[in-house]
């Protein structure tokens, strides 16, 4: 049986099937919100940047520096090899 849709193409929540779908979606959203741990809030400076004086900010800055170093490592190794 096809689910009735509104003029805009969304599922019609006034029908029996639409109500069942909406109920399942609400349960799924609640379960997902309950299961997922909340991401830690990072302190920010007045300008909106992440405060690097905090423990989380220092860890983030270290990860970013490591990623930047890894990004250019192959290029730099080739430069040293071929003296370009």
C-alpha positions, 0 to 999 in steps of 0.5 A: 500500500502506498503512503499518502503524500501531501501536495508538497510531496511530504508524507501525510501525517493525518493518515494512519500510516503517516502517524505510524511513520512519524511515531517511529521517526520520533522514537529513532530520533530520541534513541539516537540523541540518547545514545550519542555522547554530547561533544564537549563545548570548546571555550572561545575567545571574544573574536570567536576563535577557540581558546588555546589556553584551555586543555581542550584547545591545546589538544586541538592545536596539537592535532592540527599541527600534526595534521599540517606537518603530515600534509606536507611531509611527502612533498618536503621529502621529495624536495630534499631527495631531488634538491628542487 
